[in-house]
Amino acid sequence: TYVYAEAGGAIKVGEAVKADTNSDCVVATGILGAETHVGRYIGHENEERIPTDAVDGDVIIVRLGL
């Protein structure tokens, strides 16, 4: 299952993400279990080729779960 979300900062493809206080996705930096992870960043909206890293404000696709 995939969801569209807004990036709350720089995110590299494949990184685990969590929701911040503004409901934006940010990189999950803690040890698993210490944070609530949403999923993994897999690419931008409407990106057809090789996925690129995201920056603050980008609409991104997150694969739910780890």
C-alpha positions, 0 to 999 in steps of 0.5 A: 500500500502506498500513500502520497505525503508532503516531505518535511525536509530532505529525504533520500530514496529508500529511507524510513520516514515518520510523521512530524508534528505538522503531519509531514514526512521526515527521516526516521532517525531513531532505533526501530521501536523508539519512533513510529515509522510510517514507511519508506520513501520510494519516489516523487509523485508522477516520477517515471524513471529513476527516483530522486531525493526529496526536499522540503515541500515535495509531494512524495510517495511512501510505501507503508510499513518497513 
